[in-house]
């Protein structure tokens, strides 16, 4: 998986927004966190991470707060335009949704913000 600078900037903005807004929802900021599954790695590091349990397709961000009928919210971040969901990501999103999580793809930080706000309402 390639990781674009645009995706990085969108996810960075999401966490900057959360650092301010988490207080409004009375949720510790630590409960929204990134899962650094993507990016290019050398073969040795990739093997070590795989041995430690890193799985292809795991979404980028997790909000560890149960709401309504869900155990938590997973977000697969993509750039605003042109972001492609891989086969592994599609499979993982389907599994997470089937097992009680809300798992979504968000094209850009604005979409992710709207998803989090909707989830927390």
Buried (B, 14 or more C-beta within 10 A) or exposed (E): EEEEEBBEEBBEBBBEBBEEBBEEBEBEEEBBEBBEBBEEEEEEEEEEBEEEEBEBBBBBBBBBBEBEEBBBBBBBBBBBEEBEEEEBBEEBBEEBBEEEBBBBBBBBBBBBBEBBEEBBE
